[in-house]
Amino acid sequence: MLRTLLVVLASSTLLLDRAGGQAPAVSWPPLAGISASSLYTGRPPTPLDSHLRSDEPSDTVARQIRPTYWKEGGLIGGVAASIFVGLFAQGMCAYAEGSTRNCGLSLITGVVLGGGVGFGLGALVGGQFPKGRPRASSDSADVR
């Protein structure tokens, strides 16, 4: 079996080498002595390189991302999930067979894992709600 595989592999490499020798030579004019830079001088700017040609500094770009409640959602979700998962893990440890062991490690593990997952999920939910714009003091004077 191994001998047959080696014979097929060797013959296929020989056939591929002969087939590659029959391909015509590629003659691309820029490679024939003409500079390739002349081909790209009249190229219009693309979206990928338009920021490189900008004359204004990058710190003056207006903020386009509206603030959301992702921090608040993450905090609420992290606290709630850490308490729930921590107490659940401690309860499962206490009711397991051979409950004479200390369940403090499972409580700490549950708090850490629950807090991490809860923070991530809460931040995703809170990020969906944009913060309202602060009201100007002139608006309250117009209401009268």
C-alpha positions as CSV (number, residue, x, y, z in Angstrom):
1,M,0.0,0.0,0.0
2,L,2.8,2.4,0.9
3,R,4.7,1.5,-2.2
4,T,1.7,2.3,-4.4
5,L,1.1,5.6,-2.7
6,L,4.8,6.6,-3.2
7,V,4.6,5.6,-6.9
8,V,1.4,7.7,-7.5
9,L,2.9,10.7,-5.6
10,A,6.2,10.6,-7.6
11,S,4.4,10.3,-10.9
12,S,2.0,13.1,-10.2
13,T,4.9,15.4,-9.3
14,L,6.6,14.6,-12.6
15,L,3.5,15.2,-14.5
16,L,2.9,18.5,-12.8
17,D,6.4,19.6,-13.5
18,R,6.1,18.9,-17.2
19,A,2.7,20.6,-17.4
20,G,4.1,23.7,-15.7
21,G,6.8,24.0,-18.4
22,Q,4.2,24.3,-21.2
23,A,2.7,27.6,-19.8
24,P,3.5,30.7,-21.8
25,A,5.7,33.3,-20.3
26,V,3.8,36.2,-18.8
27,S,4.9,39.6,-20.1
28,W,3.4,42.4,-18.1
29,P,4.4,45.9,-19.4
30,P,5.3,47.4,-16.1
31,L,7.8,44.6,-15.5
32,A,9.4,45.1,-18.9
33,G,11.3,48.2,-17.8
34,I,8.5,50.7,-17.4
35,S,8.0,52.1,-13.9
36,A,4.9,50.8,-12.2
37,S,4.3,54.1,-10.4
38,S,3.0,55.6,-13.6
39,L,0.0,53.2,-13.5
40,Y,-1.2,54.5,-10.1
41,T,-0.7,58.3,-10.3
42,G,-4.2,59.1,-11.4
43,R,-6.0,56.8,-9.0
44,P,-8.9,58.4,-7.1
45,P,-8.9,58.1,-3.3
46,T,-10.6,55.1,-1.8
47,P,-12.4,54.9,1.6
48,L,-9.5,53.0,3.0
49,D,-6.9,55.7,2.3
50,S,-9.1,58.8,2.6
51,H,-8.2,59.3,6.3
52,L,-4.5,59.3,5.5
53,R,-4.9,62.4,3.2
54,S,-6.9,64.4,5.8
55,D,-5.3,67.7,6.8
56,E,-7.1,68.0,10.2
57,P,-5.6,66.3,13.3
58,S,-7.3,63.2,14.4
59,D,-8.2,64.6,17.9
60,T,-10.7,67.1,16.4
61,V,-13.0,64.5,14.9
62,A,-16.5,64.9,16.3
63,R,-17.7,62.1,18.5
64,Q,-20.3,60.0,16.6
65,I,-21.0,57.4,19.3
66,R,-23.8,58.3,21.5
67,P,-23.4,57.4,25.2
68,T,-25.4,54.5,26.5
69,Y,-26.2,52.9,29.8
70,W,-23.7,50.0,29.3
71,K,-21.8,50.7,32.5
72,E,-24.9,50.8,34.7
73,G,-26.3,47.7,33.0
74,G,-23.1,45.9,33.6
75,L,-22.9,46.9,37.2
76,I,-26.5,45.8,37.9
77,G,-26.2,42.6,36.0
78,G,-22.9,41.7,37.6
79,V,-24.1,42.3,41.1
80,A,-27.3,40.4,40.6
81,A,-25.8,37.4,38.8
82,S,-22.9,37.1,41.3
83,I,-25.2,37.0,44.2
84,F,-27.5,34.5,42.5
85,V,-24.8,32.2,41.1
86,G,-22.7,32.3,44.3
87,L,-25.6,31.3,46.5
88,F,-26.7,28.7,44.0
89,A,-23.2,27.2,43.9
90,Q,-23.0,27.1,47.7
91,G,-26.4,25.5,48.0
92,M,-25.6,22.8,45.5
93,C,-22.4,22.1,47.3
94,A,-24.1,21.9,50.7
95,Y,-26.8,19.5,49.4
96,A,-24.4,17.3,47.5
97,E,-23.5,13.8,48.8
98,G,-20.9,14.1,51.5
99,S,-21.7,17.6,52.5
100,T,-19.2,17.6,55.3
101,R,-16.7,19.6,53.2
102,N,-16.3,23.4,53.2
103,C,-18.3,25.1,50.5
104,G,-16.5,28.5,50.6
105,L,-14.5,27.8,47.4
106,S,-17.7,27.0,45.5
107,L,-19.3,30.2,46.8
108,I,-16.3,32.3,45.7
109,T,-16.1,30.6,42.3
110,G,-19.9,31.1,41.8
111,V,-19.6,34.8,42.7
112,V,-16.6,35.4,40.3
113,L,-18.1,33.5,37.4
114,G,-21.6,34.9,37.9
115,G,-20.3,38.4,38.2
116,G,-18.3,38.2,35.0
117,V,-21.1,36.7,32.9
118,G,-23.7,39.0,34.5
119,F,-21.5,42.1,33.8
120,G,-21.2,41.1,30.2
121,L,-24.9,40.4,29.7
122,G,-25.9,43.5,31.6
123,A,-23.5,45.7,29.6
124,L,-25.0,44.3,26.3
125,V,-28.5,45.1,27.5
126,G,-27.6,48.5,28.9
127,G,-25.8,49.4,25.7
128,Q,-29.0,49.2,23.7
129,F,-30.5,52.2,25.6
130,P,-29.0,55.6,24.6
131,K,-28.7,58.2,27.3
132,G,-30.9,61.3,26.9
133,R,-29.4,64.6,26.2
134,P,-29.1,66.9,29.2
135,R,-31.8,69.5,29.4
136,A,-30.7,73.1,29.0
137,S,-31.8,75.6,31.6
138,S,-33.4,77.8,28.9
139,D,-35.9,75.0,28.2
140,S,-37.4,75.3,31.7
141,A,-37.8,79.1,31.2
142,D,-39.9,78.5,28.0
143,V,-42.3,76.1,29.7
144,R,-43.9,78.9,31.9
